[in-house]
Amino acid sequence: MIQRSLAALLSLALLAACGDSSGKGADGGAPRGSTSSGADLTGAGATFPYPLYSKWFSDYATARGVKINYQSIGSGGGIRQLSEQTVDFGASDAPMSDAELAKAKGGKVLHIPMVLGAVVVIYNVPGLAQPVKFSGEVLAAIYQGQVTRWNDARIAALNGSLALPAQDILVVHRSDGSGTTFVFTDYLAAVSPPWGMKPGKGKEIQWPTGLGAKGNEGVAGQVKQTPGAIGYVELAYANQNKLSTAHIQNAGGEYVAPTIESVTAAAAGSAAKLPPDSDYRVSIVNAAGAGVYPISSFTWIIAYEKQADAAKGKKLTDFLTWALSEGQAAAAALDYAPLPESMRTGLAQRIATIK
């Protein structure tokens, strides 16, 4: 039942404008996605949490009668639409920069972590006996166009006797403003000094090589249909498309598979170190600790502290409170990690400041 539900949600995602950071359809018209007719709240942003958010919004409408329309257009689009006050809330897998916060027209923006997720490296190399292992340095070299074949000595050295084919690697990356890209490049910059210098990290970067695709759905679809391809997506998209996922070397030298447990391990230490007045704009990539999956991240709802519409503000805070309590139970079944209990009290206090 869970797999069928997730399949339905991701099928809907394929119809949404998940990669168009402008929030418009291909013809430049109205944003695609769920209809806003009769919606009590509207939001836009990250594709990374879209499968879970879709379930949350559906469950919340059933439980509370509040309809939430969400446009899955990418984190960059969500930040822009919130900044322009065209939506009631945004969603992003990359925290807003100080410069972006300064441009927001509605005043102070709050970052509310909702769940944790993994950015996974997917690949299409049929017939391998076990998952491919990558270090951050080798991944950076692939995405810099320096490692171009699957049997390159640098990949082979990490994978023992695994019979890697003499096949070209087709690099696939996001073409839109993407929080998933931010998390992936944040990791590469943390583990590869050359990558940190250029092209660096961000929602949008100048890719040295590869083919662009819109949204997590676009990257997953491109890798699935192209032998030899490699890409990066949120874990739910890899699992639903039955794509192979790599084991990634963490800060302790372990090669770790992306799982709910390994993502939770990445957050545990970071959450404990957050100060009481944290604004929650924190990175947990390459976190220390045993069993940690190193390309893990929070995903945030972003909203103005002072709401222009009191009634909508109350509906938004009620939903956020529900999502951080009852909603967390749905996370694991859709390949997201619930927030640590230690964070939820502080987040409840943060939500209470929204007026």
N, C-alpha and C positions, 0 to 999 in steps of 0.2 A: 504493500500500500504506500509506504514512504517513497519507494522508487517511482511508482506511478505518479504520485503527487509532485515529486521533484521534476519528473519529465514534463508534466503539464506546465509547471512554473517556468522551466527553461524554454519550453516551446513559446510561451508568451514573451519571454525575453528576446527571442529571435525576431519578434515582430516590432520590438521597441527600438527607439533611436539610441541604442546603447553607446554608440561611439561618437555621436555627433555632439560635440561639446557646445555648440551653439544652442542646442535644445530644439532645433527645427528639423523637420523631415527633409528628405532628399530634394524635394521640390522647393525648399525654402519656406514652406508654410508652417502650420501649427505644429507644435511638438507632437511626436508620435508616442504611443504607449497607451496606458489606461485612459479611458475617457474621464474628463474632469466634470462631466455633467452630474450635478447634485453632490459634488464632493464637499465635505466639511473642511478638509485641509488639503493643501497641495504641497508636494515636495519634489525635488529633482536631485540627481547626482549619481553616485557611484554604482557601477554594475557589479562590483565585488560582492556586496551583501544582498543583491537583488533577489535571489531565491528565498532567503530568509525573510527579507522585508515583505515580499509578496504574501508569504504565509501569515506574517504578523498582521498585515493590513486586512487580510481576509478574516482571520480569526477575531480581530478587534471589532470589525464591522458586525460580525455575528454576535459577539458578546456585549458590545456597548452601543451598537447602532450608529457608530461614527465612521463615515466613509473617508478614506484617505487615498488620494490620487498621487501616484509616484511615477515620475518620468526617469527611466534608467538611461541617462545620457552621458555618464562619465563624471568623475570627480571634478574636473575642470569646469564643466558645464554647471554642475551643482553649485560650486563656489560663485560663479558668475551670476547665476540666477538669484541666489540669496543676496549677493552684494547689490544687485539691482532691485531687490525687493519684489521680484515677480513671483516668488513662491513663499510659502509659510515656513519652510525649513529646507535646508540642503543636506546632502550626505556626501562624505568624502573619506577616502582611505589615506589621504595625505592631509595633515593638519595645515590650516591656512598659515601663510607666512605673515610676518609683521606688516609687510607692504600690502598684502591682500586685506588684512584686517583694517588697515588705515583707510582703504578705499570703500569699505562697506558702508552703504548709505544709511543703514538703520541703527548705527551706534555699535555698542559692544557686542561681539559675537562670542557665544559660549560653545565649547567643544564637549560633546557628551559621548564618550565611548559606549558602544552598544554591545558588541561581541568582539571576539578575536577570530582571525582567519589566517590561512596559510596561502602565500603565493607559491605555486608549485611549478617546477620545470617539467613540461610535457614534451614528448618526442614520439616520432613515428618511425620506428625501426623494428619491423616484424622479425620474429624468430629468435630473439635474445632469450637466454635461459634465465636471466635474473635482471633486476633493475640496474640501470646505468648509475654509476657514482660520479659526482662532480664536486670539485673544490670551487670556491669562489673565484680563484685566480683563473682556472680553466674556463669557467662560464664567462668571465669577463673577456678572455681571449677569443672565445667563440663569437660573442656579440661585438667585438672589435674587428672581426673579419680576419683574425690571425690564425685561428684553427678552423679549417674548412672541410675536413673529411672526418668521418666517424672513426676511422682507425688511426687517427693522428696519435703519435707517440705520447702526447700529453694526456689524452683521454685513456689510452691503453694502460698507462702507468698506474692509473687509479683503479683499474678494473680487473687486474689479475689475468686469469685465463679466459675471460669473457670474449667470445668471438665477435669482434666488431667488424662490420662490413666496410669495404673500400668504397664508400658512398659519400657523395657531396652532402654537406649540411646546409639546409635552407633555414636561415634565421627568420623567425616571425616575431614582430613586436607590435605594440599598439600604435595606431595612427592618430589617436585622439588624446585630449588631455585626460590623463588617467591616474587615479590613485594607486592602481595595481602597478603601473609603471614606476610611480614614486617609491613604493615599497621595494620593488625589484632592484631599482637603481640605487636606492639607499643601501641595500645590502652589498651590491657590487662595489660601491664607493667605500664601504666600511672594510672590505677585505682585499681590495685591489687598489693600491695607491695610484697606478697609472689611470685606472678608470675614474678615481676620485678627482684627478686633475682634468681629465677630458674623456668623455663628455660630461661626467659628473652625475648628479641626481636631480630629479624633478618630475613633475607630472608630464611634461613634454620636453624631450631632449633632441639633439641632433644625432640620430643614430648613424654609426659608422657604416653599417651594412644591414641588409635584410629587407623584408617585405612587411608593409604595414597592414594591419587589419583593425576594424572598429570593434571595440568592446571585448570583454572576456569571451563572448560568444563567437565573435569574428576570429579571434586568435585560435580558439579551440577548433572551430570549423576548418580553418586553413591547415592546421597541423594534422587534423584527422584525415583530410583528403590528399595530403602530400607526403609520399614516402621520403624519408630523410629529413623531415622538418623538425624544428625545435622551437618551443615558445614558452610563454609563462602566463598562467591564469590562476584564478582562485580555485581552491581545491574542489568545490562543488561542481564546477564546470568540467574538470578533469574526470571526476568520478562518473558524472552523468554521461559523458561522451566515451567512457571506457578507454581513456587514453593512459598510456604508460607514464608514470611519474618517477622522476629521478630521486635518488638519495643524495642529500646535500651535506657537505662537511661543515660541522659546527665549530664554535670557538675552541672546544676541547679536542678537536680532531676526529670526533665520531662522524660516521656517515649515517644520517638519520632520515627516516621516511616521514612524510607529512601525515600526521594523524592528529586527532583531537587531543590526545595525551601529550604529544610532543609540542603542540602549539600552546597548550595550557602551561607546560613547563617553562616556555619562553616568557610567559607573562608573570609567573609567580614571583620571581625575584624583583622584577621591575615594579610591580604593583606595591610590594612591601616598602619600596624606597620612595614612593611618591609623597611629597610634602602635603600637609593638610590643605594648603592654599594652591595646590597644583591647578594649572589650566588644562592639564591632560594632553598637551601637545607633545607627546613623547614617542620615541622610536624604541622598538624592542628587537630590531634586527641584530643578528649575531650575538644574542644574549648568552651570558655565561651559564653553565650548569649542565649536569648530566642529562642526556636524553632530549636536549632542546633542539627543536627544528628551527634553523636560523633565519628563515625568510617568513617571519610571523609578524602580525601587525594588529593593532586595534583598528576598527572602522568606526567613524564618528558621525553622529547627527550634529549639524551646526545650525544654531538658531540665535536670534537676537535676544538679549537679556530683557530689553524693553519691547514688548509687543504692541504694535500699532492698533490691533483689534483685541480687546479684552476677552471676548467670547472665544475667538480662535486661540488665543494664548492659553486659556484654561483647557481647551480641548487638546492642545499640544502637550502641555505638562501632564495631563492625565494619561495620554498615550505613552509618553516617555516613562512615566512611573510604572505603568503596566508592563512595558517592554523590558524594563530592568528587573522585574519581579516574575510575574507569570510567563512572560514571553521567553525568558531564558531557557525554559524547559524544552523549547522546540529547536534550540540551536544545534545540538549534537547530531540529531537525526538528519540535518541538512549540511553536515560537514563544517560547522562553525563551533568554536569553543566558547562556552559561557564565560562571562566575566567572573573573576575571583570574588568571592563573598566580601573580601576585605576592601574592595573598591566600591561596593554598592551603597554603603552608608554615605560616603563622601559624595557620590554622584546624586543621591537623593537630595542632599543639601544643596548641591549645585542647581538641580532642577527647581528647587524651591525659590531660587533667586529670580527666576523668570517671572516677570510681572506684565 
